[in-house]
Amino acid sequence: MPPAPKPEPARCAGLYVHIPFCSAVCPYCDFAVQVGSAVQRAALVSLLCAETVLWDAWERPFDTLYLGGGTPSLLEPDQLDRVLAAIRGGLPIRSDARIFLEANPEDVTPRRIGEWRSLEVSFLSLGVQSFDDGELRTLGRRHDGRKARGAVEACLEGGFDTVSVDLMFGLPDQDLAVWSRNLDTLAALGPGHVSCYQLTIHEGTTFGRRRASGRLVEMPESGQADFFAHTHERLADSGWEAYEVSNFARAPRHRSRHNLKYWRHVPYLGLGPSAHSFDGARRWWNHRALGDYADCIDRGERAVADTESLDGEALALEALMLGLRTVEGIDLPRYRLRYGVDLPGLNRRLIAALVEDGLVHCDAETLRPTLRGLAVADGLAARFRLA
Ligand code: SF4
């Protein structure tokens, strides 16, 4: 068994804040979200402010603050400002921390852009999903293609350091030509960052029920692989470099400093219902139901629903899985130092076979997935011996 992992040397942590409200719940969504009222939104703001106080013993400084959800852009700017002020007052946020905000296109107006800029948001992530009206209807989104294009243009003109666009492929019956037009539109707009996620259909969602009753047929794996390869090739041709399975940046400064923490196994703290946290060896998560979360905070208790301690082998496997989802891959000397695992020594034949199959590159310093390896990243890590 690998020895206990060494603590990660002084890398700043990430802070995530979950806003669980959306104007409607999309039929594929598996997140902890609900349609909240104005009263519930106001109450959540107070709860988040109170929750920051309960974590005032957290010591590792934060250099990212991510307002995600849900739809954080549903909150009024003065509500977001209250949450940010509570965080700055109670938690060790660095003055140069990068602030991320998720927004839906229907919430983007010139006034809102100015207000978000006043809040020092530097990375604005737009949940576009598609520029095609038919696909947007399939996905149950509240905006159309025109609104999506206008929102991206307005945010690009608004002066954020980075505007990011989320798109989704692998829809049932999705036409590759329509997807290509989405990528053409994206290329014409030219945001600094793009996330292209493959649709996953979860049980318990509307799409999951439609699939169970035969009314919705998932795209077959071969089709998904074609869309994945096409997406990576087209985005590379248009100037976006992949740095993770689903994430692309026009320059390193546009990469998501916050999400890189998840993939690099750096500690993070989550506030809000359902938010997850990790301190380098232990993971915990808040109550998912808003009522349970609120009851804890109102009693002056942290809203932790459960905790999981990860032993050395579990941490080493997790770090390998996460690292193989990134283009930078695994820094082998650092991995050995932190997790006590000599990956090349234990997996010489496997690595040679993966190199031969064109799935990884490997030298003395790094183990990196190729594009073909990225496409099957989740299965690759499980093939390695760690002890
Ligand atoms: S907008 Fe995003 S978070 Fe909200 S319901 Fe739709 S997919 Fe889920």
Residues whose N, C-alpha, C, O or C-beta is under 5 A from the ligand:
A	BS01	SF4	C22 A24 V25 C26 C29 F31 V33 G69 G70
